Amino acid sequence: MPLKRGRSAKVLRSNYVTERRHGKSSKQAWAIAYRKAGRSR
């Protein structure tokens, strides 16, 4: 499933959960979610 677009906290969390389900580590999943949203941590 492709990651969602957007900058809201809801979209970030959704993308994080998606990456975790695909076996990514917690730090890596957050990094991917933030990158997709165009935000920095």
MDAnalysis code that builds the backbone (N, CA, C; Angstrom):
import MDAnalysis as mda
import numpy as np

u = mda.Universe.empty(123, n_residues=41, atom_resindex=np.repeat(np.arange(41), 3), trajectory=True)
u.add_TopologyAttr("name", ["N", "CA", "C"] * 41)
u.add_TopologyAttr("resid", np.arange(1, 42))
u.add_TopologyAttr("resname", ["MET", "PRO", "LEU", "LYS", "ARG", "GLY", "ARG", "SER", "ALA", "LYS", "VAL", "LEU", "ARG", "SER", "ASN", "TYR", "VAL", "THR", "GLU", "ARG", "ARG", "HIS", "GLY", "LYS", "SER", "SER", "LYS", "GLN", "ALA", "TRP", "ALA", "ILE", "ALA", "TYR", "ARG", "LYS", "ALA", "GLY", "ARG", "SER", "ARG"])
u.atoms.positions = np.array([
    [0.839, -1.178, 0.000],
    [0.000, 0.000, 0.000],
    [0.890, 1.249, 0.000],
    [0.651, 2.179, -0.891],
    [1.470, 3.393, -0.935],
    [1.215, 4.275, 0.288],
    [2.215, 5.059, 0.620],
    [2.088, 5.966, 1.753],
    [1.195, 7.141, 1.384],
    [0.539, 7.686, 2.398],
    [-0.362, 8.818, 2.184],
    [0.423, 10.110, 2.089],
    [-0.171, 11.095, 1.434],
    [0.436, 12.411, 1.312],
    [-0.223, 13.346, 2.314],
    [0.532, 14.300, 2.808],
    [-0.016, 15.272, 3.735],
    [0.934, 15.544, 4.882],
    [0.645, 16.605, 5.622],
    [1.525, 17.015, 6.706],
    [0.908, 16.864, 8.089],
    [-0.316, 16.412, 8.160],
    [-0.995, 16.329, 9.450],
    [-0.425, 15.193, 10.304],
    [-0.670, 15.296, 11.594],
    [-0.221, 14.259, 12.529],
    [-0.886, 12.917, 12.209],
    [-2.129, 12.972, 11.760],
    [-2.857, 11.749, 11.420],
    [-2.186, 11.010, 10.257],
    [-1.757, 11.748, 9.256],
    [-1.088, 11.143, 8.099],
    [0.278, 10.600, 8.504],
    [1.008, 11.354, 9.327],
    [2.320, 10.884, 9.801],
    [2.171, 9.549, 10.532],
    [1.207, 9.490, 11.439],
    [0.991, 8.272, 12.219],
    [0.597, 7.107, 11.316],
    [-0.263, 7.376, 10.349],
    [-0.698, 6.334, 9.424],
    [0.478, 5.766, 8.625],
    [1.334, 6.653, 8.129],
    [2.500, 6.204, 7.364],
    [3.481, 5.440, 8.257],
    [3.627, 5.890, 9.505],
    [4.488, 5.191, 10.465],
    [3.999, 3.760, 10.684],
    [2.702, 3.616, 10.929],
    [2.116, 2.294, 11.173],
    [2.289, 1.402, 9.949],
    [2.092, 1.971, 8.771],
    [2.262, 1.197, 7.533],
    [3.681, 0.648, 7.424],
    [4.666, 1.481, 7.680],
    [6.066, 1.048, 7.593],
    [6.413, 0.021, 8.666],
    [5.872, 0.196, 9.871],
    [6.119, -0.781, 10.940],
    [5.554, -2.152, 10.559],
    [4.401, -2.154, 9.922],
    [3.789, -3.426, 9.496],
    [4.623, -4.113, 8.425],
    [5.420, -3.332, 7.717],
    [6.286, -3.902, 6.684],
    [7.661, -4.266, 7.235],
    [7.806, -4.225, 8.563],
    [9.024, -4.734, 9.188],
    [10.131, -3.721, 9.424],
    [9.861, -2.445, 9.237],
    [10.895, -1.430, 9.464],
    [11.053, -1.176, 10.963],
    [12.244, -0.752, 11.365],
    [12.460, -0.387, 12.765],
    [11.688, 0.894, 13.071],
    [11.505, 1.169, 14.346],
    [10.736, 2.345, 14.746],
    [11.366, 3.634, 14.220],
    [12.675, 3.786, 14.401],
    [13.356, 5.008, 13.950],
    [13.267, 5.171, 12.437],
    [13.457, 4.074, 11.732],
    [13.411, 4.135, 10.276],
    [12.003, 4.442, 9.784],
    [10.995, 3.879, 10.432],
    [9.605, 4.133, 10.047],
    [9.255, 5.605, 10.242],
    [9.684, 6.203, 11.365],
    [9.423, 7.630, 11.586],
    [10.150, 8.476, 10.555],
    [11.387, 8.118, 10.240],
    [12.160, 8.878, 9.256],
    [11.465, 8.876, 7.896],
    [10.959, 7.734, 7.487],
    [10.254, 7.627, 6.206],
    [8.969, 8.452, 6.235],
    [8.232, 8.376, 7.336],
    [6.971, 9.124, 7.462],
    [7.220, 10.624, 7.395],
    [8.231, 11.104, 8.107],
    [8.546, 12.529, 8.089],
    [9.051, 12.966, 6.711],
    [9.840, 12.133, 6.086],
    [10.371, 12.453, 4.752],
    [9.240, 12.588, 3.737],
    [8.297, 11.670, 3.804],
    [7.156, 11.696, 2.883],
    [6.315, 12.963, 3.095],
    [6.231, 13.420, 4.340],
    [5.434, 14.600, 4.664],
    [6.183, 15.911, 4.372],
    [7.481, 15.803, 4.060],
    [8.261, 17.002, 3.785],
    [8.557, 17.790, 5.037],
    [8.599, 17.095, 6.174],
    [8.862, 17.746, 7.456],
    [10.147, 17.206, 8.058],
    [10.702, 17.964, 8.983],
    [11.841, 17.452, 9.738],
    [11.397, 17.198, 11.156],
    [12.118, 16.399, 11.826],
    [11.743, 16.012, 13.169],
    [12.132, 17.016, 14.149],
])
